[in-house]
Amino acid sequence: MKILCVCNQGNNRSVQFAHILKYWKHDTIPIGIDTTTKETLKILYKWADVIICTDETQVIPAEYQKKYRLWNVGPDIYPRPFNKELRAKATTFLEENKDWLKN
């Protein structure tokens, strides 16, 4: 499964989700919605089977809403790199959605 992991800057929350998902054998790309060009975002939205957003501030265009999943870990308040609290939250979200990820 091709999964696009989205946060605001693309260097913490999305990276944490992508890291775990790659370990689970998914093809993932972490991005920052505020730091990626509109053209690149469009390409990545088309590429992805699933678009995971890490908080409700990330807006995905209507045409990609079927791919959208909100796994809200809140704002980026986690010290880097690979913060233990963030990893625990991300792992919980992923464990709770494991069956969905197999589709």
N, C-alpha and C positions, 0 to 999 in steps of 0.2 A: 504494500500500500504506500502511496506517495502522500506524505503529510507535510504541510506547511505550518510551521510553528511561528506565531506572531506575538511580538511584544512591541513596545514603543521604540526602543533604541536598538534592539537586536543583539544585545550582548550579555543578557543574564537570564531572564525568564524563558524566552524562546529557546535559548541555547540549552537550558536545563531539560526542557521537555524533549527537544530534538536528541539530546545525548541519550536519554533513557530509551526513547523510541528506536534509535539506531541499534542499541543493545538488543532490543526486542525484534530486530531484523526488518524494520520498516525503513523506507527511503525517505529521509527527512531533510528539510532545509529550515534553519532558523533565520528570521528576518526582523528588522525594525521597521514598523509601518511609517514612522516619522523620518526615517533615514534612507528609505528606498524610493527610487523614482517611480512615478505613476506608470510608466511604460514597463518597468521591471515588475512591479506589483501585478500588472495585468497578465504578464507572461507566467508568473508564478501561480496566480490564482487559477489560470487555465490548466497548468501542469498538475496541480494538486488534486488528489482524490478527496482530501479532507483539509480544512483550514481550521487550526486550533488557535483561538485567541486567549490571551492570558488575563485580560480584564475587559470590562464592558466599554471602555473608552475607544477601543479599536473598532473602527467601522469598516465593514466589508461591503462592497457593492451588491446591490439587490440580485444581480444575475448569478452570484456565487453563494447565495444564502443556503442553498441545499447542502453545500459542503461545509458550512460553518458550524463550529462547536465552541461554546464558551466554557473554558475550564479556568474559572476565575481564581487566581491566586493573589489578586489585588495589585496595588501599585508597586513599582519597583523600589522596595525599601530594604532589599536584601544585600548585605555586603558581598562582594565578589571574592574569589571565584567559587562557584559551586557551593553556595551556602547550604548548610545542613537543613535548616528550617524550610527553605525553598524546595530542596530535594525531597523532603518528606511530604510536602504538600503535592508536588508534582507526581510523586510515586502513588500517593493515595488516589488522585484523579485518574491516573492511568490504570491502576488496579481495578477501580470501580467501573471502568469502561473497557476492560480487557475483551469481553465478548463482542462488543461493538467494533473493536479494532480488527477483529478477525474477518469481518465482512469485506 
